[in-house]
Amino acid sequence: MMRLILSFAVAILTAISVSAQSSLIEQEAENAAAQEFDNELRSPMVGPKLRAYIRAYMKSIAESLYREGYDIETMREGEVVIAVIPTDQLFAPNDTVLMPAAHGKLDHFKQYAQPDDRFKIVIAVHSDDTGSEEYLYDLTEHRTVAILDYLESLGFNPDNIIGFPKGNSSPVAESTSRANRAKNRRLEIFIIPSQELLAQARQSNKK
């Protein structure tokens, strides 16, 4: 699995004329990355017989992270847990090097790493809208790499973790105040049950 989803549509469009290339690449890359992001969040699917086990298992993770002070969301009816961390707690303004204080925020996720690879981890790094789209994408791309590198240093299997730089494409608040812009600057960590956890659920159902 790729560590970082980049604009792979670029390779497809290299033969297109220079005058049309820029806008087409931008649109195709955006569409392709968005589709890949959605696909990663949807898989693996949880079968009907495993849902009760998986949802209870993931609920315990959500409750644990919430008690630790993380903002928590869920999707797929509780099958996927999302921990949200303001990037202001991880990086200095306009910087791409993790601050020392960031380690404490990320170290807690070590428990979801190896040895048994029960989870697939997807991270999405977002910015506010202060700056050009190109600059903001580049900023979130470098921050995504920094976070991936650190998580891998904690023991995460590179095959089970993937990152998406999102720039300012997915705000959660209107950019009408400093507080709202701060809300948009965020890291989302999606904790998704892997095939290994599904196998564990099947074994549990046989007992």
N, C-alpha and C positions, 0 to 999 in steps of 0.2 A: 504494500500500500504506500502511495506517495505521502511523504511527510507534509508537503505543502502543495495546495492546489493553486496553480498559476494559470496564466492565460494560454491554455494549450490550443485554443482556436487560432492563435497566431500562426502556428505551423500549417494549418489547413489553408490559410488565406495568403500564403506568401506569393502565389502566382498571380494574384489580382493586381490590377494596375495601381500605381502609387497614388493617384488622385482619389480613388475610391477606397483604398486599403485602410486608411486610418479609421474612418467611421464604421466600416464593416467589421474590422477587427475589434473595435471597442464594443460594438453591440453583440457580436458573436461570443466574445470572451465573457462578457457580463452574463449572457444567457447560459453559456456552458457552465460557468462557475456556480451560478445559482442552482442549476439543475443538479450538478454534482453534490452541492451542499445538501439539497433536499434528499437526494438518494442516500447519502451517508446517514442522515438522521432517521430514515425509514427502515434501514436494514441493520441487523437481521430482523425479520418479522417474527413475532411471537405467536405460535399456534394457540388455538382456543383452549386446549387442555393444559397449557403451561401458563396461561395468563394470571391466574390467581397466585401462583407461586412467585412469578416474576414481579408482579405488582406489589406484593407484600414485601419482597426482598428490596425492591427499589424504594419503597416507602420508608423502610428503616434507614436507608442511606440518606434520603432527603431529610428525615428528622434529625439524624446525626449532624449533618452539615448545618442545618438551621440552628441547632443548639450551639454550634461552634461560631455562629455569628454571620454566616454567609446568607446572602439573598438567594432564595431558592424558588425555582419554577419547575414545572413538569410538563411533559407532552406525551402523546400516545397513551392517554388515559393512565398516566402514572408509570409507564414502562421506561421512560427516559427522564433522568434528573438533570436539571440545568443549574449550575452554580454561577452566580454573576458577581464579578469583582470589578469595582471601578479601576480603570487603568491609572488613575491618579495615585492609587496605592501601590502601583507597580513600577511606574516610570515617571521621571521628571518631565516637565512640559517639553514637547517636541524632541524627546530623547528616545533612544531605542535600546538602552542598556538597563537591565533590571536593577532597581535600587536594592540595597541590602534588606530593607524592610519587606520587599516582595517575597523573599525566600520563605518567610514565615507564613505568608498567605498561600503559597503554592506547596509547601512541604506537607501540608495536611493531606494532599491528594496522593501521597506516596502509597497509602494503603490500598489504592485501587490499581496499583501497578502489578508487576510480576509477583509471585512465580506462576500463578495459574491462569492469568490472562482472562479473568471473568468479564472484563469490560472492554469495549471499544471507546476511546476518548476522542471527541471532536472538539476543537477549540475554534472560536470565532472572535476576532479582535476588531473592535469598532472605534471610530473617531467621531468627533463632532464635525461641524461643517466649516471650521475656520481654516481656510486655505483652499488651494485648487484641488480638484478631484485627483489629479495625478500625484500631487504631494501627499494627500491623505492616504491614498492607496499604498504608496511607497512607505509611509510611516507605519501603517498597520501591517504591511508585509514584513518589515524588519522586526517589528515587535512580535509578530507571530513566530518568526524564526527564533528569536531570543527565548520565548516561552517554551517552544518545542524542545530546544536544546536543554533548557533547565529541567523540564519534565523527564526527558530521556536520562539525564544525569541522576534522577531519583530512582531509576530502574524500570521506567516504562519501556515496553517493547516497541520499537519504531514501527513495526508492522500494525500495531493496534492504536496508533495515535496519528491524527491528521489535523492540519491547520488551515483555516480560511481567513485571509486578510479581507476585511469588508469595507475599509474606507468609511465613508459617511453614508453608505447606501441603505442602512437599516436603522434609522433613528427611532428611539422609543419615546421621545418628547420633542415638542416643537422648539426650535432654536430661538426662543424669545427671551432667554435670561441665562445668566451664568450657571445657575443651578440646573437648568434644563440641559445646557450643553455638557455639564459634568455627567449627567445621567447617560448621555449618549456615548461618552468615552468609557468603554467597558470591555471586559473580557467575559465571554460566555464559555463555560466548560460543560459540555454535554457528556454525561455518563450513560453509556448505552450498553445493555446486556449483550455479551458476545455469544458466539456459538458454544463456548465452554460453559457459560452460565446456563444456557438452554439445556445442555446435556445434563448439568447438575439437576435442573428442574425435572427432567425426564426420569432420572434415577430416583429422585425423591417421590415422584408419583407412583413408582413401582413398589414402594415400601408399604 
